[in-house]
Amino acid sequence: MPLAIQHDRKARRFHTEVEGAQCVLEYELASAVMTITHTGVPPEVGGRGIASALVQAALEAARAEGWKVVPACSYAAVWMQRHPPYLDLLG
């Protein structure tokens, strides 16, 4: 089932709801550099690839905007290393 991931530019986060649980990726933006600060998926809906989908959505948005990415969140950093097509976004 595809996730309905929303990008809230004002709040600087990507989010989706799964079975009533809020899942988020938060970031900061300065000088066209997106710093991913937090990825959170509640344990009750974990293990379904939700965090992965959030990171991918954020990186696709960064690519579309021409932003570089700093994965300050450890999950996002590992995800990027495991997905080489996104390494060109590292800032």
HELIX and SHEET records of a PDB file:
HELIX    1   1 PRO A   43  VAL A   45  5                                   3    
HELIX    2   2 ILE A   50  GLU A   65  1                                  16    
HELIX    3   3 SER A   74  ARG A   82  1                                   9    
HELIX    4   4 PRO A   84  LEU A   89  5                                   6    
SHEET    1   A 5 GLN A   6  ASP A   8  0                                        
SHEET    2   A 5 ARG A  13  VAL A  18 -1                                        
SHEET    3   A 5 ALA A  21  ALA A  30 -1                                        
SHEET    4   A 5 VAL A  33  GLY A  40 -1                                        
SHEET    5   A 5 LYS A  68  PRO A  71  1                                        
END                                                                             
